[in-house]
Amino acid sequence: MTYNGLYFRIALLLLEGWLSAGCLSTPPQRVAPNAVVPAHPLDPLSKDEIVACVQLLKANGEVTDDSRFSIIVLNEPSKEEVLNFKPGETMRREAFAVVYERSRNKTYEAVVDLKNKSVLSWKAVPGMQASRLLEEMNLNPEIVKSDPRWQEAIRKRGITDFENVQIDPWGAGYVSFPDEEGLRVARAVSYYKGSSRNYYARPIEGVVAYINLNTMKVFKVIDTGVVPVPKAAADIDPRSVGALRNALQPLEITQPKGVNFRIQGNQVQWHFRFGMHPREGLVLYTVGYEDQDRLRSILYRASLSEMVVPYGDPHPAWFFRNAFDEGEDGIGRFACSLNPGTDAPNNAVFLNAVFLDDKGKPTETPRAVALYERDGGLLWKHAFPEGNESRRARQLVLAWIATVGNYEYGFNWVFHQDGSLEMEVLLTGIMQVKGVPVSPVSRQEHGEGAHGHLVGEHIAAVHHQHFFNFRLDMDVDGASGNSLVEQNTESSPPTPENPYRGAFFMKETLLRTEQEAQRQLNLVSSRKWKVIHPAIKNALGQAVGYMLIPGENSVPYAAPGSFVRKRAGFIDHHLWVTPYDPGQTNAAGYYINFNQGGDGLPKWVNANRSIENQDIVLWYTMGITHIPRPEEWPVMTVHHAGFKLVPSGFFIRNPALDVP
């Protein structure tokens, strides 16, 4: 990876600050150049630095041409170093690498000093597997197609043109099969693609090939019986869709005087920076708010720390489909090249991202990130008898989209003029479907389904959930001295002071330790959480703070004690809180691939550390339960989810009051 790390000065939240003289006037579909020479400790590793990292490891005798790199990223300096850095000062430049040796089935970690050209550390990671490699996800299909057991199963279904079969290898997860202990395994399912682009619509149901990735050979084939292969194509290009509706009149987004932010080399003039990470995707850094010429910190680092997509079908061809799209697959490196005008508006500034292939060669994804302003609707309003007062909102959006197999995930950080910071998650793409024998009755009904719902002829989309955990390293008016309070609203009891029984009150509770702070959402009490700095008061005498406002959410339906719950323990609670630890960055632990579970948050909070008056990290788990509908086939319209961080006592009046 490297970070597309750009520095932003947040005048966004005060629109007056946007409309400063001398802003760049930039034409549509513009791409900001990547910085080549790092000028800040969080600047991205350049292509040259990635190459240098690989060369130093080879020169040191640690790796060979047969070695595979699951990741090379900036080894981020300490928070203290970053916050105390002054432009022009010398700084460390280090790379962190995870290397997999297939011949020995061993995983290694390295830290390389790029500035002094030395390997600082090289160590084996016993019992752990590097994340899935690109060559394992894009597996040579002949490994499966040459197996006689697979061929027999496919012929049973009347398919003899093996060249028209698509092989899709899934991460095996961990299910304690004795014949898989110590192996690196994939489970490959098959689709009949023919001439169709959307091969997901034609699953060859019930056939799974188990592959030993160390030997690259199939060691088992599961065949649960013949199910008709769906015949209907489900392509989504205009020619395949058929007659299109009449086009709407053009809606053009123009900024004749230019955008209201400035990109200068590797900097954008607002107060935050970001990086594209091959595992975590877009990471947001050092977010601050310019409040009357004083920069006030809000958070240090915000990222998607882990995600898992458990499918709810226990069938032998489905039970293992619990995709850890981050920890197993590295969602960041699947960032799409965004299409101007559809994926992002034409007024966006696009930025490229640098990642690497399995051999450590840098690769570049053009237009991986979009930065743009958009209309935010009504900002505020009141109509007095003497006349109306209202303002129109403007939002700044930092966006990227990943394609992971059949699914697309979009992630937008949205900066609002009232001081709010919002995460929008966009879910779209093609649902995972299974072939089913369809009866005349079920063909016409869309009622209850055992583990899926019919969405087409001989195809049912399987029920599933999406769980995202966001790591939010909060620094509310400073990197220390923060605490967490929980807000619950209750009805007041019937008393003489409440004769009409309409009263209710809000109760705040200070959460003092990690175990106290393992929390669930509560619709009954409208539960919310607020990070405060008790030592800093606003003019009203209140502790300054920022509040986490949840959006859509769910609970897991996989049973406690199931393998996916053991591996994804973070889904047990909607909120976890820990004291800052730079080594604790991923909610399910760093090594997910084939891991038995128990790592990450459930392990860390056993220490029951204090979170009172500390530098604290919020871990917010968001769940989406997807019960499919025919209207979501063959491609889903975007489903929106997310959460907000909003000021609570951080200001003493509406900070958007001065918007002209």
N, C-alpha and C positions, 0 to 999 in steps of 0.2 A: 504494500500500500504506500501511498503517501497521503498526507493531508493536503487537501486543497485549502490550506489554512489562510483565511483572510481576516483582516482586522476591521471591525465596524465600529463607528462611533455613533451611539444611539442618540441621535437627535430626533429619531422617528417619533418618539413618544411626545415630543413637543413639535407639532407640525410647523410651527414658526421656524424651528431649526432646520426643517427640511428645505424650506424655500429660501435658502441663502444664495447669495449671488455667486456666480462662477461654477455652478454645478455642471457636470459633464452633459453635453447634449449627445446622446448616443443613438444610432439608428437601430431599427428592429433587427432581431436575430444576430446580435452582437455577442462576441465571446471575449471575455476578459482573459488576458494572458496569465499563465502560471508564473509565479516568481521562481527564478532559477537560483539566486543566491539567498539563502535563508537570512532573515534579518531579525527574527524573533525566536525564542526557545520553542514555541509551538508551531513554527512554520513547517511545511511538509518536507518529508524526505524527497529530494529531487531524484530524477532518473539516475543521475550520476552517483548519488549517494547510495541508491539501491544496488547499482552495479559494484560500487566500491565495497559494500558490505559483503556481497557474494565473493568477490575477489580476495578479500582479507581472510574469510573463512577457508577458502581453498588454499591460499598460501600458507595458512596455519596448519594445514593438514586435517582440518575437521570435516570438510565436505568434499565430495567428488562430483563428477558429471552425473552419477547415478542418484545423487541426493535429491530430495524433493522439498521445496519450501512451501509450507502451508501458510506462512505469513512472514512479512518483513515490514515493520512499522517503526515510526519514531518512538524511541524509548523516552517517554515524556519526563521532563525534569520535575523536581519536586514543586509543590504548590508555592512554597516559600521562594524558590528561585524565580519562578514565573512572575509572581506578584511584585517582587523587588527588582525585576529587570528594568534597566534603562536603555533606551535606544543607543546603539553604538557600542555597548559593552560587549566584552567577550562572553561566549556562552558555550555550553556543552552541546555536542551533536552526537547522539548515540542512536543505534538501531537495535531493535529487539527482533529476534528471528526464532521461528519454530521450524525445525528440520526433521523430516521423516526419512528413515533408512528402511526401505521396503525389504531388502534382503535379510535384514536382522530383525525386522518388525519392532524397531525402537524409535522413540521420539526424543529429540534433544532441544534444549533452549540455548540461545547465544545472546550475549550483549556485546556489541561492537562499538568501539570508540572511533568515530569517523574522522574526528579532528586530528587525533594523534595516531591514527592508523594502527590500531591494535585490537585484539580480541580480549575483552575484559573478563568474560566468563563463557564457559562451555560446559554444560552438564546434561546428563541423561535424566529423563523424567520417568522413573520406573512405573510400570503398570498403566501408563496413560497413552492415549492414541491422539495423534495430530488430527485436526479437522479433516473432513473429506477433501481430497485433492480434485482439481479440475479434470485430471485424466481418469479419475474414478467415476466422476459424474458423467463424463462423455466417453464412457466405456466402449471399447471396440466391440460392436455387436456380435462379431463372429465368435467371441468367447462363449456367448450363450447359444447362438444359432448353430454352432458346430456340435453341440451336445446331443447325442441320440435320444435321450429321454425328453428333452425339450421338443425336438423334432416330432417325436411320436405324439406328444400332447397336442401340438399345433395341427398335425395331420388329422387327428380325431375331430377337429373342428372344421375340416374341409379346406384347410389352407395349406397350399403347397408352394406358393410363391414367397418364400422366406424373405426375399429382398424387399418385399413390401410390408414387412413387420418392423415396427419401431420398438426398441428395447429401452426401458426406462429404469435405471438402477436407483433404488431407495437406500438411504442409510438404514442399517439393520437394527439400530438401537441396542438395548440389552434386555434379554428375556431368559437368561440362565440356561440356554440349551447346552448340554454337556459337549456336543460335538462342535461348538463354536468357541469354547473357552480358549483364550489366547490367540484367536484368529482375528483378522480384519475382514469384515464380511459386508457384502451388499446383497439386497434382495431385489431381483429384477423382475418387473412386470412387463407385459407385452401389449401392444396395440396394433391393429391392422390399419395402416395409414393409406395404402393404395395411392391414389393421386391427390388425396386430401391434405391440406396443411394442418387442419385441426385433428390430429390423430387421437386426441383424448376422447373423441366422441365414439371411438370404436374399440373399446377395451376387449381383449381376449381374456375373458373372465376365468378365474380359477387356476391359472398357471403362474407359478412363481419359481424362478431359478435362484438358488442360493450360491453365491460366488465367493470363493476364497480370494481376497484381493492380494494376498501375498504371493500366491502361485498363479493368479489370474485363470483359475479353472472353476467350473461348476462342480460342486460336491453334492448337490441335492436338487431335485425338481419336485415341486408340489403340484399335483393335479387333482382338483376336487370335483371334477366332472364337467361335462360339456354344457355350456350355456350359449344360446345363439349370439353370434357376434352382430352387434347393431349394423345395419346396412346404410342407414341414412347419413349423408354427409352433414357437417355442421360448420362449414367455413363461414367466415364473417367478413370477407372482403366484399366490396360493393357489387361485383359481378355475381358472386354466389348468393348474396342476400336477395337479389331480384330488384323489382321496382322500388325506388327510393321515394320518400315523401318530397314534396316541393321544398326547395331550399328556402331558408329564411332570408330576409333582407340583411345585408351586411351589418355587423356590429363591430366597429373599429375602435381600438384602444390606442390613443395617441398621446404623446407628451411633447407638444411643440417646443416647449422651453427646456426640455431635457428632464432627466430623472432627478430625484431629490436625494441622491446619495452620490458619493464620489469614489471611484475606484482609481487607485494610484499604485501601479505595480502590483504588489501583493497585499495592498491595504484597501479597505473600503472605510470611508469616514463615518463610522458609527461605533458605539462602544460594545462590540463583541467580536469574536473571531470564531471560525469554524474549521473543521477538517473532515475530509472523507476518509473513513477508516474501512479497510476491507472486510472486517468482521462486523463492526457496530453500525456501519453506515455513517451518516452525517453526525458529527459530534459538535456540540455548541459549547463555546468556552467564554469565560470572563464577561458575562453579561452585566452591564451596568446601566444606570439611568442618570442622565444629566439633569440635575435638579437645581435650578438657579445657579448655574456655573459650578456646581459641585457634583463630581462623579460619585454615585452611590452604588455599591456592589449589590447584586441580587443573587447570582449563582456563579459558581466557578466552572462547572462542567455538567452538561446534560447529554444523555445518550440513551439509545435503546440498548439495554444491557443483556437481554435475552428474549427469545420468543419460542413458542412451541405451538404446533397445530395438531392436537390429538383428534383422530377420527374415531367415530363411535360404533364401528362395525367389528364384531369379534371373529368374523370369518377368517380362515387360514390365509386368505389372500389379502387381508386388510388389517389384522390385529397389530402389525408392526408399523403401521403408517402413523407415526407420531413425529412429525418433522420439526427438528430444532433448526429453523432456517438461519439462525445466527451462529450458534455454537458449533453445529455440525457442518453447515454449508458456507458460512461467511456471507451474509446477506449483502454487505457493502460492496463486494466485488461484482455483484450482479446488478449494479446501477445501470439503468438504461441511458442511452443517448436520447435526450429529451427532444421531442419534435416541436419546433416553434409553431405556435398557433393552436395546438391541441393539448399537448402535455403541459405547456406553459404558454402564457400570452405572448404576443409579439413584442411587447415592450420589455420583456425580460432580458437581463444580462445572464449569459450562460458561462459556466466555468467547467473546465475539463478536470478529470480526476486521474491520478496515476496509481496503478496497482501493479501486480506482477503475476507471471505465470508460475507453474510448478517448478520450473528450473531456475527461478530467480531473475528472469528477464523482465524488465519493466514493460508495462503495457499502459496505454492511455485510452480512457473512455471520453470521447468528446461530448460536450454539453451534458455532463453528469449532474450538474447542479444548476438551478435557476434562481435568480434573485430578481424580484419584481415588486412593484407597487400595484395594488388593486383597490377598487372601490369597496369600502367596508359597510355600505348601507348608512342608515341613520345613526349618527353618533350620540346626539342628545337633542331634546326638544321640549319646549313648553310654549303653549299659546296663551298669552295674556289678552285681556280685553283690548289693551292698547296695541297689540301686535304680536307676531310670532317671533320666537327665538329658537332657531335650530341650526345644527351643524352637520355636515356630511363627513363621514369617517374615511380615512385612508389607512390602509394596512400595508405593512412590508412583509413579504413572504419569502422564505428561504426553503426551497423545495427540491426533493429528489424522489425517484421512483425506481424500485427494483423489480425485475422479473425473475422469480424463483420457480422454475418449472412451469406449472400451469397457472400460477397466481402472480398477480401484480400487487405490490404494496407501495403506496405513496406516503411520504412523511413530510409534512409542512410545519416549520416553525413560523408562527404568525406573531408579529409584533404590533400591538395595538397602541393607539394614542392615549389611552387612559392608564397606561402603565402595565397592562396585562400582557402576559406571554402565553401563547396557546400552542398546543401540539394537536395538529389535525392528522389523523391516520385515514388513508384512503384504501379501501379493499376492492379490487376488481380482478378481471382475468377470467379463467375458465375453471368451472368446478370439477373436482374429481368425481367421476361417475363409474358405476359398475354395470356390467351386463346382467339383465334379469329376464327370466321367462315371464312374459306378461299375459295375464288372463284377460278375457273380454271385460270382466267386471272391473278389475283394478285399472284397466286401460282408461276407464271413464271417471274414476274417482281420484280425488287428491285429499283423502282424509288422513287418518293416522298411518304412519309408516314405521316399521320396526326399527330400522337403522338408516333409512334414507327415504327419499320421495321421488316418484316418477317425474322426470322432466322431458322425456322423449320416448320414442318407440324402443322398447327393450333396454332402456337406460334409466337408472336411478342415481341421483346425486346423494352421496352419503353425508349424514349428519356429522358435523365437526365443530370444533371451537378454535378460536385464535386467541392466544394469550401473549401479551406484550408486557415486558417489565422495563420501566424507564428509571434509570439511575439519575437522581437530581441532587448534585452536590451544592447545597444551598449555602450562600454566603450573604445573608441579609445584613447589610451595613457592616460587613466585616467577616473575616474567615474564622472567627472564634466567637464564643459567647452566645451562640444560638441555642434555642430550646424549642420544643414542640408542644403545642396545646391542641387538644381535641375539643371540638364544639358539637354539642348535642342539644337539640331543641325538644322541649317537653311541654305538655299541657299543665297549667297550674291547677292545683287541687281546688275543689269547691270550698271556699272560705268566705267569711263576711267581706273580705277585701275583693273577692271575685264572685259577686252574687249572680252574675249573668253567665258565668262559666266559659267566657270567651278568651280568658287570658292564657298566655303561654310565655315561656322564658327559655333563654339559652344558657346552658351551663358549660363553662370551660374547665377542662381538666388537664393539668400538666402531666405529661408522660415522661418518666424519669429514667427508665432503663430500656434496653433493647427488647426484653421480653414483654414489658408492659406495652410496647409500641408495635406488637404484632396485631394488626387491626383489620376489621372487616367493614365494608360499607354497611350503612343502616338507613334504609329509606324511611323507617318510622321516625327516626330522630334527625333526619336531614344532616347526617354526620359529615363534618368537614375537618380538615387539619390545617393548622397555621404554624409556620416557623416564625418565631419572634426573637428579637434581640432585647432581652429584659433590661439591659443597662442603658439602652438608648430610647429616650421617650420623645414623642412628638409634642407639639405645642399644647395638645390637649391632655398631656400626662399619660398617654397610652404607649405601651411598648410597640416599636415599629415592627411590622411583620408582612409576610407574604403568605397567602392562603392557597392550598391545593383544592380546586373545585373539580370533583370527578364528573365524567360524562357517562355514557353507556358502559355497563359492566355486567359481569356474570360470575358465577361460581363454577368450579370444575365438576363435571359429571362422571369422570373416571373415578372409580372407587378409591378411597384412602388405602394405601398399601399396594396399589397397582404399580406396575413398573414405571409407567409414565409419571405418576405422582411422586415416586421415589426420585426419579431423575430430574423432575421439574418441581422441586419442593417450593419454589417461589410462588407457585399458583395457589398455595394453601391460604395466603392472606393477600388482601388488596393493598395493604401498606406495611412496609417494614422500615425501620429507622436504625441506622448504625452510626457510630462515630466515624469520622473520616479515616480511611486507611487506603493509601494509594495502591496496595496490592489486592484490594477487594473491588473489582470492577464489573464482574459478571454474575448475575443473580443465581445461576445454577453452577457456578464454578467455571474455571477457565477451560478445562478439558471435558467436553461433553460426549465426544464420539466414543461409543461403546462403554461409557461410564455407567457403573451400577447405580449411581445416585448418592444422595446424602451430602453432597458438597454445596458450596455457596451459602446463601442466606441461612438455611436451617442449621448449618454447622457454625457459622460465625456468631449467630445470636446466642448460642449456648454460653458464651462468655458473659452474657448479660451486663455488658459495659454501660456506663453512664452515658446518657444523651442529653443531660442537663447542662446548660452553659458550655457547650462543646461546639466544635466544628462538625456539623451533622450532615448525613446523607439520607435523603428520602428515596425509597425504592417503591414505585407505584406500579401495581399489577392491574392491567386492564384486560378483561375478557370479553370476547364477542362470540355468542352462540349462533351458529349458522344452521338454520333449518331451511333447506333449499326450496325454491319455488320454480315452477315452469318459466316464469317471466325472467328468471336469471340465466336461462339457457338460450343460445349456446355461449353467450358471454354475459358477465354480470355488469349491470350499471353500478357505478361507484357507491359503496356503502361508507358513510362517514362516521368516525368515532373520534375520541380524544379526551383531552382534559385542559384545564387552564391553571395558571399561576397568576393570582390577582393581588394587588396591593391591599393590605388591611392595616390601617394605621400608619402606613409608610408615608402618606401625605395627610394634610389636614383639610384638603378640599379636593374636588374633582380636578385631577391634573390635566384633563382635556378641556377645562373651562376656557383656556386662552386660545383655543383653535379658532382661527379667523374664518 
